[in-house]
């Protein structure tokens, strides 16, 4: 068990800037993957947009 804790410590010490940079990179790649999927499957993308719009119309604040 003590070995496991020593391996987790460097991750716990990462700075907020590093975490934000990794998160920004992940979100950019996620957006890029979604755009690619939308180009490859336009019909599915349209259905997903319509479904999302319907959800937003029926959502109560």
N, C-alpha and C positions, 0 to 999 in steps of 0.2 A: 504493500500500500504506500509506503513512503516514496517509493520510486515513481509511482503514478503522479503524486503531488508535485514532485520536482519537474516532471515533464510539462505540467500545466502552467507553471509559474511564468515562463516567458510569454505565453499567450495572454495571460492576465495583465502583463505589464505593457502591452502594446498601447501606443498613444491614440488619442481620439482622432488625430489627423490620419494615422494609418488606417484606422477602422473606417473613417469616412471615405478615404481614397478607395479602399477595397469595395465598399458599398456602392460608390459611384460607378466603378468599373463594372460591377455586377449588374447594376440597373441599366447601364448603357448596353451591355451584351444582351440582357433580357429584352430590351426594346428592339434591338437589331434582330433578334430571333423572332419576335412577334411580327415585325415588318416582313421578314422573309417568308414566314408562314402565310401571312395575308396575301403576299404576291403569288405564292405557289397554290394556295387554295382560296381563290376569290369568293366562291360561293359560300364556303364555310365562314369566311371573314364577314361577309354581309349578314349572314344569319346571326353571328355572334354580336355584331353591332346592333341589329334590331332587337335582339334579346336584352342586351345591356340597356338600350333606350327604354324598353318596356319596364325593366326593373327600376330604372331611375324615375320613371313617371309614377310608378305605384309606390315608391318609397315615401314614407311619412317622416318628416323631420321632427 
